[in-house]
Amino acid sequence: MTIERIVAALLILAVLMASLRLILWQRSSASAPWRLAALLLLQPLCAGLLFLTLYPPPTPTTGDTLRIATAGTPRLAAATPGAPLVILPEAGDISGDESAPDLATALRRHPAVGTITVLGEGLAARDLEAALAVAVRFTPPPSRPGISHIAPPRGIAPGEAFSVGGQLTALPRATIDLLDPAGRVTDSAMPDANGYFTLTGTARAAGTTAFTLRVRDGQRVVEQTAVPLLVTDSASPRLLILAAAPGPEVKYLRRWATDAGFAVTTQMSAGGGIALGDPTIAINGATLRRFDLAIVDDRSWAAQRGALTGAVREGLGLVLRPSGPIDGATRTQWRALGFGIGGGDLAPIALPKVAAPALSGTRLGIGSTDAPVDIATPDDLLPDVSRLPLTPAAQAPTLLQDASDAPLAQWRAIGTGRIALFAGVDSYALTLTGHRALHNDWWNALLRTIIRPASGVQQSGLIGWANERLTLCGLPAPTPVERPDGRRATILPVQGCAAFWPDSAGWHRTGTGQSFYIYPAHALPAMRAARDRAAMLALRPPTATDRAGDSAPGPSWPFALAWLIASALLWLLERARRGRQSAM
Amino acid sequence: MSATALTRQWTAPARTRAFLNAAAIGVPLAIGAGAVAWRLAGIGTAIAAIAIGLTLSLLIALRLAARFDERWLIRTLDARRPDMEDSAALLFADVATLGPLQRLQSARLTARIDAETPDQLAPDWRRRSIALTAIAALSIIAFALLWPRPGEGPPTLAPASEGVAAAPGIPRLVAQNLRILPPAYTGLPVRDSQSLDARVPHGSRLEWTLRFDPQANVPHLLMLGGQPLALRRDGEDWIASRTADAAFLYRVDPAAGRGPTPPLHRIDAIADAVPQVKAISPKASLTLVSPGQRNWSPAFAATDDYGVAASARLRITLAIGEGENVTFTEREIAVRGSGPARDRRFAPRLDFGTLGFGPGSDMVVQLIVRDNRSPTPQEARSPSLILRWPSAQQPEGSGLEGMVNTVLPAYFRSQRQIIIDAEALLKQKSRLSADRYLARSASIGTDQQILRGRYSQFLGGEESAQPQLPTADAETHHNGDGHDHGPPRQPAPGFGVAEDVLADYGHPHDDSASSSLDPETRAILKNAVDEMWQSEVHLRQGHPDLALPFANRALRFIKEVQQATRIFLSRVGPELPPIDPSRRMTGKREGAASRTLAVAPIERGDGPAAAAWRALGDGPGAIRGPIALDALDRWVRSEAARLPDALALSGALDAVRRDPDCAPCRATLRGLLWTAMERPPARPARRVAPDANGTRYLRAIEGAAP
């Protein structure tokens, strides 16, 4: 029972009691019938006016507010009283006060409108710009279960391991599988408390690839969507490996890098001025400028510190690695670079658990005569690989972690270059015990983070849907866009950005070499809904200065005045001698 | 004639007749059951069934015969012989208990009884039952033997499901059968497959029986990438056969290329697995002879998918002798296995005397089993098991540098172990009796004495211990310690490798242990030995608590020795390279120069697969029309061994070739290509360079001028 009703009930009670009193009074001392009738009539009138003073009726809101029906608006919205209901095309077949092709048209037809109430799931991207002009009242519907966000990996090199991140909404117990293009499950995970998940897969040769993300709730497939992947080949990076002594770590690093197609220069000092490896080069700024990457052990670092630091400032990517326990001077120097080297001896690395053969088999390609397939089974002995004690550091973000979440590598920027510390010692043991893929992943992650930058096209993380406007930026001049079926369209940028209307799903390619993937219109509904919802919530909500909406009470002063007059009349009538019995 | 003899005489014919009656009914039934069992489960079961059946009928027959006893006789005589005058019982009664009248009657009966023969009392032959049973048994046996087996006689054709549209006038496959005849050695039955796809044992014979409507003229089986197989007409049906010596894809072509292309079928040839052998006992690869042992019975288990040959060979290698004077003899003996064919056990018994195995020798045995594949059986070898008979006497150093042949595990305990033992003993003190406590303490004292002896020899001590090596406490020997260690030790080809622990620890520079230490080290070591002596004294007196401080100090001294210097240990093996003494320690470096070590990248090759992968996709490099797949086809054929499923890839390739616009076919092929690509070691892409502002920012935080 609302307060309004309580007040109304009290007033009715008061009117009844007053009428009873009047009738009793009439019986005791009879007066003129017209007087009684006037008094009896004035009582409810007075009560009604008092109620209207307290709760004035809503004023007709013709001028400044509108209700907008969007997709998912209930059919009964028109039946609810309120501001005029404008039906947008997404709302479907429901009846309202008027229909408009878009919000801008509706606002043009009602120029006085300052506030709109959006019903349903929210405005389409088309109407968002028009909605900026008015205050928007919007209660978001509950989130749709499914993948509310997905981050496909960008800039993948052939053979690289990549991770797909994302978020699930309203599916706490779901399992997420990553399926490779052959349809095999290559990774599986459960979302964390906030619904976030990360899955790992491996790329193969250059080209476009579509992995599949499958969300299962038990055995039921909730959602399935493509993870577009563009694998691009790049020029051979030039790598310098400096070691103060020959050793297996250098040997296997050199082997790995050579096989991976790096242009490798190895310099191993054997003491007494004798160097092994590739033909000797001088280490100075000029020679280091020729390299994109350098992997340097602690003793070589001590010898070439100045030249290396200078080269890093100019863009060189430098990986420092300990060849064993390091001495105090090196420890201090590395700490001064910002790396979180703790005290203490080498600690063993906690290697990640070996996945089941069915899963790990999908992450490796076929073997060759030179390099047969190399799978470690869960029963195999773990190799003895150790690491320097590394603690998280403020200046140097952690790049790699072992299975116990201990930092294994950290990096930081110095000038335009980057410098990383790999804390592992004897990582070569991985290649000898069936963990070659892990060795590859570690070193690749290190090197790709710090490699010398080069001007080139950055693949955008653009996600678009078919039949939805897309904004492409970074375009200096009119550029053709090639659609998946080979049709071309030229887009005209304004201030570097251009609009594009994809009408088919698949890989699109701009003339500047940028490729982007367009999802089918029905794909990732939860992600689209989440995006639209976020866009809606970013609009300006109504403030105190904006007129209240359809439930706004009207002015109460006319009723107060009328009530005062009616009360005065009543008082006068009761007090007046006219028509009283005593006059007789 | 006594009553018993009389009874036997008169009942015998009846008993025999009853027994024969029952047997004549039971035996045919048992044989019939045997025939059914033979048909259903083989000869072994059949013999068992017949044996059980016969035993049962024998028991029943005996039981039936036993019914004809004395009471039956009296009853029958009274009933059948009026001259017995209903008093036949008197014949069998004890004469002593009879009255005079009874005795008289008994005598009369005795005189009369032989008027008829006992044979007349025997029951009749049960001719009808016997005949019926015989007929029933005969028909059961006939059924069992003549019931058609699967794979025999003309096959029943199953309706075809090729899924191609019927075209008027063009023959179409309507019925099919694939008969699979596995090789005899597998012991698998012939079977009929209603589908044209099958997984068959390698070497099976395949027989297709196909029917076409309308009748075909020259139908073929088109092998993908092989010669077509012509079908032979046999009445209404067409027949072809071939041996499945490899997996292959084929399609039935009824109309020589006219009409729609029928789908591919796949035959997988399952290769015979190599037998698996494992050692059941002993579990460890090395066993030591226990005292008094006269023979050895290692046990092996061999499994195979179709069967292991009952006879295997056991290779016995004897290494007799010590030091350099080791003679090897190798021989093979035949061993017979027991158990079922698929899981045989081999447990040869090896007598030491016969083999000539004695102290100081090693015996290495390895079992070599074969499966029953024909024509060439597959062979598998078990892991080698070593039986070692340690020599009573330790070999002596030969005096040659690098040629010391002490090959014995360190049986003595380390100082650390002595401390651990002593501490453990102290903890258990309350639970042990005084005598036992003293005995345990003294035994640790003995260990301490042995250890002290080991270290004493480095001091040129007087101890009478054998030349031995120190324990793990002193075993440090680093690379880069300034002297040459020779090439990395190769695993010795032969036995005892796993136990040859001491060989890991170093190499001798001098055959005299005492001369291998400098004076400081000797001093520390002497302290250690002194402490050990004290520790030993207290341990032997039953005071491990008093001994502990000394033992701990001894350990500390040993650690100091480790850190102070190197101890050069004798090491096994003659494989050290000759050291050129004229160049050693001279400081001359001729010939030592920088060297270029070449490294060549490994060859990788999934080029055609990756190219086709790009062409089939929808990104850059995609080809939307027909794709030239010849290179991929050749690559798939040549690399079939590397690919997980080359046959499926060939099939998908064929489908895309036939219909380049078929999107699902292209997707299938692309999916299969994914499994046929290498994963190259990653080569990172370049980072994107920061723009002008970014560069300025990076330089600014570095403190440099922008």
Chai-1 contact restraints between the chains, C-beta under 6 A:
chainA,res_idxA,chainB,res_idxB,connection_type,confidence,min_distance_angstrom,max_distance_angstrom,comment,restraint_id
A,G155,B,A685,contact,1.0,0.0,6.0,A-B,restraint_1
A,A157,B,A682,contact,1.0,0.0,6.0,A-B,restraint_2
A,A157,B,R683,contact,1.0,0.0,6.0,A-B,restraint_3
A,A157,B,P684,contact,1.0,0.0,6.0,A-B,restraint_4
A,A157,B,A685,contact,1.0,0.0,6.0,A-B,restraint_5
A,P158,B,P680,contact,1.0,0.0,6.0,A-B,restraint_6
A,G159,B,R679,contact,1.0,0.0,6.0,A-B,restraint_7
A,G159,B,P680,contact,1.0,0.0,6.0,A-B,restraint_8
A,G159,B,P681,contact,1.0,0.0,6.0,A-B,restraint_9
A,G159,B,A682,contact,1.0,0.0,6.0,A-B,restraint_10
A,E160,B,A682,contact,1.0,0.0,6.0,A-B,restraint_11
A,P181,B,G671,contact,1.0,0.0,6.0,A-B,restraint_12
A,P181,B,W674,contact,1.0,0.0,6.0,A-B,restraint_13
A,A182,B,G671,contact,1.0,0.0,6.0,A-B,restraint_14
A,A182,B,W674,contact,1.0,0.0,6.0,A-B,restraint_15
A,A182,B,T675,contact,1.0,0.0,6.0,A-B,restraint_16
A,G183,B,G671,contact,1.0,0.0,6.0,A-B,restraint_17
A,T202,B,R679,contact,1.0,0.0,6.0,A-B,restraint_18
A,R204,B,M677,contact,1.0,0.0,6.0,A-B,restraint_19
A,R204,B,R679,contact,1.0,0.0,6.0,A-B,restraint_20
A,A205,B,A610,contact,1.0,0.0,6.0,A-B,restraint_21
A,A205,B,M677,contact,1.0,0.0,6.0,A-B,restraint_22
A,G207,B,W613,contact,1.0,0.0,6.0,A-B,restraint_23
A,G207,B,R614,contact,1.0,0.0,6.0,A-B,restraint_24
A,G207,B,G617,contact,1.0,0.0,6.0,A-B,restraint_25
A,T208,B,G617,contact,1.0,0.0,6.0,A-B,restraint_26
A,T208,B,G619,contact,1.0,0.0,6.0,A-B,restraint_27
A,S234,B,A685,contact,1.0,0.0,6.0,A-B,restraint_28
A,R254,B,V599,contact,1.0,0.0,6.0,A-B,restraint_29
A,T258,B,V599,contact,1.0,0.0,6.0,A-B,restraint_30
A,T258,B,P601,contact,1.0,0.0,6.0,A-B,restraint_31
A,D259,B,P601,contact,1.0,0.0,6.0,A-B,restraint_32
A,D259,B,I602,contact,1.0,0.0,6.0,A-B,restraint_33
A,D259,B,P681,contact,1.0,0.0,6.0,A-B,restraint_34
A,A260,B,P681,contact,1.0,0.0,6.0,A-B,restraint_35
A,A260,B,R683,contact,1.0,0.0,6.0,A-B,restraint_36
A,G261,B,R683,contact,1.0,0.0,6.0,A-B,restraint_37
A,I274,B,S594,contact,1.0,0.0,6.0,A-B,restraint_38
A,A275,B,S594,contact,1.0,0.0,6.0,A-B,restraint_39
A,L276,B,R595,contact,1.0,0.0,6.0,A-B,restraint_40
A,L276,B,L597,contact,1.0,0.0,6.0,A-B,restraint_41
A,G277,B,L597,contact,1.0,0.0,6.0,A-B,restraint_42
A,P279,B,T596,contact,1.0,0.0,6.0,A-B,restraint_43
A,L364,B,R679,contact,1.0,0.0,6.0,A-B,restraint_44
A,G365,B,M677,contact,1.0,0.0,6.0,A-B,restraint_45
A,G365,B,E678,contact,1.0,0.0,6.0,A-B,restraint_46
A,G365,B,R679,contact,1.0,0.0,6.0,A-B,restraint_47
A,I366,B,R642,contact,1.0,0.0,6.0,A-B,restraint_48
A,I366,B,E678,contact,1.0,0.0,6.0,A-B,restraint_49
A,S368,B,R604,contact,1.0,0.0,6.0,A-B,restraint_50
A,D370,B,I602,contact,1.0,0.0,6.0,A-B,restraint_51
A,D370,B,E603,contact,1.0,0.0,6.0,A-B,restraint_52
A,A371,B,I602,contact,1.0,0.0,6.0,A-B,restraint_53
A,A413,B,L698,contact,1.0,0.0,6.0,A-B,restraint_54
A,G415,B,E702,contact,1.0,0.0,6.0,A-B,restraint_55
A,T416,B,T695,contact,1.0,0.0,6.0,A-B,restraint_56
A,T416,B,L698,contact,1.0,0.0,6.0,A-B,restraint_57
A,N440,B,P681,contact,1.0,0.0,6.0,A-B,restraint_58
A,N444,B,A682,contact,1.0,0.0,6.0,A-B,restraint_59
A,N444,B,P684,contact,1.0,0.0,6.0,A-B,restraint_60
A,L447,B,P684,contact,1.0,0.0,6.0,A-B,restraint_61
A,R448,B,P684,contact,1.0,0.0,6.0,A-B,restraint_62
A,I451,B,P684,contact,1.0,0.0,6.0,A-B,restraint_63
A,I451,B,R686,contact,1.0,0.0,6.0,A-B,restraint_64
A,I451,B,R687,contact,1.0,0.0,6.0,A-B,restraint_65
A,P453,B,R687,contact,1.0,0.0,6.0,A-B,restraint_66
A,P453,B,A689,contact,1.0,0.0,6.0,A-B,restraint_67
A,A454,B,R686,contact,1.0,0.0,6.0,A-B,restraint_68
A,S455,B,A689,contact,1.0,0.0,6.0,A-B,restraint_69
A,Q458,B,V688,contact,1.0,0.0,6.0,A-B,restraint_70
A,P484,B,D618,contact,1.0,0.0,6.0,A-B,restraint_71
A,G506,B,D618,contact,1.0,0.0,6.0,A-B,restraint_72
A,W507,B,D618,contact,1.0,0.0,6.0,A-B,restraint_73
A,W507,B,G619,contact,1.0,0.0,6.0,A-B,restraint_74
A,R509,B,P620,contact,1.0,0.0,6.0,A-B,restraint_75
